[in-house]
Amino acid sequence: MKKSYEAIFENNKKWVESKLAQDKEFFKTLSSTQTPEFLYIGCSDSRVSAEEMMGMKPGELFVHRNIANVVNSLDMSSTAVIQYAVEHLKVKHIIVCGHYGCGGVKAALTPQDLGLLNPWLRNIRDVYRLHQTELDAIEDEQKRYDRVVELNVQEQCINVIKMAVVQEQYLIDEYPIVHGWVFDLRTGNIIDLEIDFEKILKDIQKIYNLTNSDWVMSRLNNKNLI
């Protein structure tokens, strides 16, 4: 009886053959270097495949995924990825992408002890606390969950912008630009949340400034950011 994982090797073989049929130098080129323009920070949910939904090819997208697309300064995994992507790969865009129906968000809003997940999900509970007035006013439970997903993306974008490497690199070449998106599993569409960074960053610049410069106004003067 064939084991389920064996199909993966068969699929890989077919994939290699199809790529070589299109371009005999495909893997030689692929292995030589990587110069992605985008860093994608998304959820680990198995239904959300970054490259597939964005129509990107191998080498075009640098990816970090975790439960509920959280960016926490104490998480060395996400911060190391951002540092490497910005400082060494010179990505021009950082995308934080959540998705409706996120299990991590729903778990964070459930009054239950989830053991080792508790400190991780507390990041999302903190998002709710920051926006409690708005969220408590939403009577429809599904709409409230969806809004938490959106606000979680917003707060994680802010956490990205708080990082010194992002601030410093932007002062040099006006990149990377940060984007907040949500993937709608119900329709397959990617939604740009069009977060009002100008309003948000203007109020907190002096708190999170790590460059001793007016980095927020520098960002806001670039119309591509908004």
Stockholm file with secondary structure:
# STOCKHOLM 1.0

chainA/1-226         MKKSYEAIFENNKKWVESKLAQDKEFFKTLSSTQTPEFLYIGCSDSRVSAEEMMGMKPGELFVHRNIANVVNSLDMSSTAVIQYAVEHLKVKHIIVCGHYGCGGVKAALTPQDLGLLNPWLRNIRDVYRLHQTELDAIEDEQKRYDRVVELNVQEQCINVIKMAVVQEQYLIDEYPIVHGWVFDLRTGNIIDLEIDFEKILKDIQKIYNLTNSDWVMSRLNNKNLI
#=GR chainA/1-226 SS CCCTTHHHHHHHHHHHHHHHHHCTTHHHHHHHCCCCSEEEEEECCTTCCHHHHHTCCTTSEEEEEETTCCCCTTCHHHHHHHHHHHHTSCCSEEEEEEETTCHHHHHHTSCCCCTTHHHHHHHHHHHHHHTHHHHHTCCSHHHHHHHHHHHHHHHHHHHHHTSHHHHHHHHHHSCCEEEEEEECTTTCCEEECCCCHHHHHHHHHHHHCCSSSCHHHHHHTCGGGC
#=GC SS_cons         CCCTTHHHHHHHHHHHHHHHHHCTTHHHHHHHCCCCSEEEEEECCTTCCHHHHHTCCTTSEEEEEETTCCCCTTCHHHHHHHHHHHHTSCCSEEEEEEETTCHHHHHHTSCCCCTTHHHHHHHHHHHHHHTHHHHHTCCSHHHHHHHHHHHHHHHHHHHHHTSHHHHHHHHHHSCCEEEEEEECTTTCCEEECCCCHHHHHHHHHHHHCCSSSCHHHHHHTCGGGC
//
